[in-house]
Amino acid sequence: MGGHVGDVAEAMNGKKPVIGVTGPDHGGLAAWWFTRLAVWRAGGRALRITPRRPRHVQELDGLIIGGGADVAPDLYGAEPLRPPEKMAEEMTRGETDWFRRGLALLAFPLMLLIRRILTTRNPGLNTDRDELEQNLLRSALERDLPILGICRGAQLINVTLGGTLHQHLTGFYQESPNIRSLLPRKTIQVEPDSLLARGLKCAICGVNALHDQAVDKLGRTVRVTAREPNGVIQAVEATNKTFVLGVQWHPEYLPHHRRQQRLFRALVQTARKPRRSI
C-alpha cells in the first residue's frame, strides 16, 4: 500500500492526473499497456487496478473501466445463457480476415500478436472483478470523477445504473457477420451534442469490435450516443454527470487514430479540472 500511495503522490506532484485503469488479475496485459500509453500521451498517469491490487477512489482523478470478461448476468437480473457454439470460431475468423484483405501495415499484425500473447482467451465470468469495479464506479459517480468505460466497461456502467445487457449478439447479425477485428471495420452513427461527438468529431465513424455482448435496456440517466446501422448500441453516456462515457469498441488498440486518442485526452483534461460539489 505504501508504494501505491507513493505513486499517487509522485503523480500529483508532477501535476499529472491519476487515472485508475481496471483489469483482471490474470491476463489483460495488452489492454493495460495500450491504455497506459494512451493515458500517458494524453498527459495523465495510469495506475493499474485489479482485484488483488485494489485502490481507493480517493487516490484517483479519473477512472477507466477496461474490457475483458463478461459481466455476470445476475447483476442485471438475468439467467446465464449458453453461448453460441461457433463463437470461438467467429473470433478467430474475424481477427484473421484482414490478412486476406492484403493489409501491408506492420502495426496491426504486431498488435494482434501482442494481444494474443498477453491476453487470456475466453476468460468467462469474473465476480471478484465485477465487485471491485462496481464499488469503484459507484464511488466515482458519487464524486463526479470522469469515467471512461471500454467494452465491458461500457456495459458495466449501464448495469451499475440499473440497465441490462444482451448476453449474446448473434441474433443481430442475420444479414451481416458479427465482425471481430482490431481494425476499425465497423461503422457507427454518433449522436450530435454528446461527449462522444465532441471527442471523435465525426457523425459517421469507423471502430473496431471485440465484443459478444452489448447494452440492452438503458439504466437510469443513461442515453445512447452511438449505434451501429443494425441498431446495436455502441456508446452510452450518463446525462447527470460531467464526464461518464462508455464505448463498446477498444480505442486503446487504435493508437494511430487521432480521433480515438482524443477520447483519452478528453478524460484526462476533465480530470484536471476542479470537480463540482455533489
C-alpha positions in Angstrom: 0.0 0.0 0.0 2.9 2.4 0.8 4.2 2.0 -2.8 0.7 2.8 -4.1 0.5 6.0 -2.1 3.9 7.0 -3.2 3.0 6.5 -6.9 -0.1 8.7 -6.4 1.9 11.4 -4.6 4.5 11.5 -7.3 1.9 11.8 -10.0 0.1 14.6 -8.2 3.4 16.5 -7.6 4.0 16.2 -11.3 0.6 17.7 -11.9 -0.5 14.7 -13.9 -4.0 13.5 -13.3 -4.0 10.0 -11.8 -6.2 7.7 -13.9 -7.1 4.3 -12.5 -7.3 1.5 -15.1 -9.1 -1.7 -14.1 -8.4 -5.1 -15.3 -8.2 -8.8 -14.3 -5.6 -10.4 -12.0 -4.6 -12.7 -14.8 -4.3 -11.7 -18.5 -5.3 -8.4 -19.9 -1.7 -7.1 -20.1 -2.0 -6.0 -23.7 -5.1 -3.8 -23.0 -3.3 -2.4 -19.9 -0.1 -1.4 -21.8 -2.0 0.1 -24.7 -4.3 2.0 -22.3 -1.4 3.1 -20.2 0.2 4.5 -23.4 -3.0 6.3 -24.4 -3.3 7.9 -20.9 0.4 9.0 -21.0 0.0 10.5 -24.4 -3.0 12.4 -23.1 -1.0 13.9 -20.2 -2.1 11.6 -17.4 -0.6 8.8 -15.3 -2.3 5.4 -15.4 -2.4 3.2 -12.3 -3.4 -0.4 -12.7 -6.2 -1.7 -10.5 -7.1 -5.4 -10.2 -9.0 -7.4 -7.5 -5.6 -8.3 -5.9 -4.3 -4.8 -6.3 -7.2 -2.6 -5.3 -7.0 1.2 -4.9 -9.3 3.6 -3.2 -11.2 6.0 -5.5 -9.9 8.9 -3.4 -6.5 8.2 -4.9 -7.8 8.9 -8.4 -8.6 11.9 -10.6 -10.3 9.7 -13.2 -11.3 6.1 -13.9 -11.1 3.8 -16.9 -13.1 0.5 -16.6 -11.3 -1.8 -19.1 -12.5 -4.6 -21.3 -12.4 -8.3 -20.5 -14.7 -10.9 -19.0 -18.5 -10.8 -19.5 -20.5 -9.0 -16.8 -22.2 -11.6 -14.6 -25.9 -11.8 -15.7 -27.1 -12.0 -12.1 -26.1 -8.3 -11.7 -28.9 -7.3 -14.0 -31.4 -10.0 -13.0 -30.8 -12.4 -15.9 -30.2 -16.1 -16.1 -26.9 -17.3 -17.8 -27.5 -18.2 -21.5 -25.4 -20.8 -23.3 -23.1 -19.0 -25.7 -23.4 -19.7 -29.5 -21.4 -22.8 -30.4 -19.4 -21.1 -33.1 -18.4 -18.1 -31.1 -14.8 -19.1 -30.8 -14.7 -19.9 -34.5 -16.1 -16.5 -35.3 -13.5 -14.8 -33.1 -10.6 -16.4 -35.0 -12.1 -15.8 -38.4 -12.9 -12.2 -37.6 -9.4 -11.4 -36.3 -7.7 -13.0 -39.3 -10.0 -11.7 -42.0 -8.0 -8.6 -42.5 -4.9 -10.7 -43.5 -6.9 -11.8 -46.5 -7.5 -8.2 -47.4 -3.8 -7.7 -48.0 -3.1 -5.1 -45.4 0.6 -4.2 -45.5 0.9 -2.1 -42.4 3.0 -3.8 -39.8 1.3 -2.2 -36.8 -1.8 -4.4 -37.0 -0.1 -7.8 -37.1 2.2 -6.7 -34.3 -0.7 -5.5 -32.1 -2.6 -8.7 -32.8 0.4 -10.8 -31.8 0.9 -8.8 -28.6 -2.8 -9.1 -27.7 -2.8 -12.9 -28.3 0.4 -13.4 -26.2 -0.7 -11.2 -23.3 -4.5 -11.8 -23.2 -6.3 -14.8 -21.8 -8.9 -16.0 -24.3 -12.5 -16.7 -23.3 -12.0 -15.7 -19.6 -15.6 -16.4 -18.6 -17.1 -14.5 -15.6 -15.0 -12.8 -13.0 -17.2 -12.0 -10.0 -14.3 -10.5 -8.0 -13.7 -8.0 -10.7 -17.4 -7.3 -11.0 -17.5 -6.4 -7.3 -14.3 -4.3 -7.4 -15.4 -2.3 -10.5 -18.9 -1.7 -9.3 -17.7 -0.4 -6.0 -15.2 1.9 -7.8 -17.9 3.0 -10.2 -20.4 3.9 -7.5 -17.8 5.9 -5.6 -16.5 7.6 -8.7 -20.1 8.5 -9.7 -20.7 10.0 -6.3 -17.6 12.1 -6.6 -18.3 13.1 -10.2 -15.0 11.7 -11.4 -14.6 11.5 -15.1 -15.1 7.9 -16.2 -14.4 6.1 -19.5 -15.8 2.5 -19.9 -14.3 0.4 -22.6 -16.3 -2.6 -24.0 -17.1 -4.5 -20.8 -16.7 -1.2 -19.0 -19.5 0.5 -21.0 -21.7 -2.5 -20.2 -20.9 -2.3 -16.5 -21.7 1.4 -16.4 -25.1 0.7 -17.8 -25.7 -2.3 -15.4 -24.5 -0.3 -12.4 -27.0 2.4 -13.2 -29.8 -0.2 -13.4 -29.7 -1.3 -17.0 -29.5 -4.7 -18.7 -27.4 -6.4 -21.4 -27.8 -8.6 -24.4 -25.7 -11.6 -23.3 -25.1 -12.7 -26.9 -25.4 -10.7 -30.1 -25.8 -13.5 -32.7 -29.4 -12.6 -33.4 -28.5 -9.1 -34.5 -26.3 -10.3 -37.4 -28.6 -12.2 -39.7 -27.6 -10.2 -42.8 -24.0 -9.3 -41.9 -21.5 -11.2 -39.8 -20.6 -10.3 -36.3 -17.3 -8.7 -37.1 -14.5 -9.2 -34.6 -11.4 -7.3 -35.5 -8.8 -4.9 -34.1 -9.2 -2.9 -37.3 -11.9 -0.2 -37.5 -14.2 -2.3 -39.7 -17.5 -1.4 -38.1 -19.4 1.8 -38.8 -21.2 3.7 -36.0 -23.6 6.7 -36.2 -22.8 9.3 -33.5 -25.4 11.5 -31.8 -24.7 15.2 -32.1 -24.3 17.3 -28.9 -22.7 14.5 -27.0 -19.3 13.9 -25.3 -18.6 11.3 -28.0 -19.3 13.7 -30.8 -17.1 16.4 -29.3 -14.3 13.8 -28.8 -14.4 11.9 -32.1 -15.5 15.0 -34.2 -17.4 12.8 -36.7 -21.0 11.8 -37.3 -20.2 8.5 -39.0 -17.1 6.8 -37.6 -15.2 3.6 -38.0 -14.5 1.5 -34.9 -13.1 -2.0 -34.1 -15.0 -4.7 -32.4 -14.1 -7.5 -30.0 -17.4 -7.9 -28.1 -20.1 -10.5 -27.8 -22.4 -8.5 -25.5 -24.0 -5.1 -25.7 -26.3 -2.7 -23.8 -30.0 -3.7 -23.9 -32.3 -1.7 -21.6 -30.8 1.6 -20.5 -30.0 2.4 -16.9 -31.1 5.5 -15.0 -29.9 8.7 -16.6 -28.2 6.8 -19.4 -28.5 7.9 -23.0 -27.4 6.3 -26.2 -24.8 8.3 -28.1 -23.8 5.9 -30.9 -25.3 2.9 -32.7 -24.4 0.5 -35.5 -26.7 0.7 -38.5 -28.4 -2.5 -37.3 -29.3 -0.9 -34.0 -26.7 -2.3 -31.7 -25.7 0.3 -29.1 -22.1 1.3 -29.4 -21.8 4.2 -26.9 -23.6 5.5 -23.8 -23.3 8.5 -21.5 -24.7 9.5 -18.1 -26.7 12.6 -18.5 -26.3 13.9 -15.0 -22.5 13.7 -14.7 -19.7 15.8 -16.1 -18.0 13.0 -18.0 -19.2 9.5 -18.0 -18.7 7.8 -21.4 -18.9 4.1 -22.3 -17.8 2.9 -25.7 -18.3 -0.6 -27.0 -15.1 -0.7 -29.0 -11.5 -0.6 -28.0 -9.9 2.8 -28.6 -6.7 1.8 -26.9 -6.0 -0.6 -29.7 -6.2 2.3 -32.3 -3.2 4.5 -31.1 -2.6 5.7 -34.6 -6.1 7.1 -34.9 -6.2 10.7 -33.6 -10.0 10.6 -33.2 -9.7 7.7 -30.8 -6.8 9.2 -28.8 -9.0 12.3 -28.3 -11.3 10.3 -26.1 -8.4 9.7 -23.6 -7.4 13.4 -23.9 -10.9 14.5 -23.0 -10.9 12.2 -20.0 -7.5 13.5 -18.8 -8.4 17.1 -19.4 -11.6 16.7 -17.4 -9.7 15.1 -14.6 -7.5 18.2 -14.3 -10.5 20.4 -13.6 -12.0 21.0 -10.1 -15.0 18.7 -9.6 -18.3 20.1 -8.9 -20.0 19.5 -5.5 -22.4 16.5 -5.4 
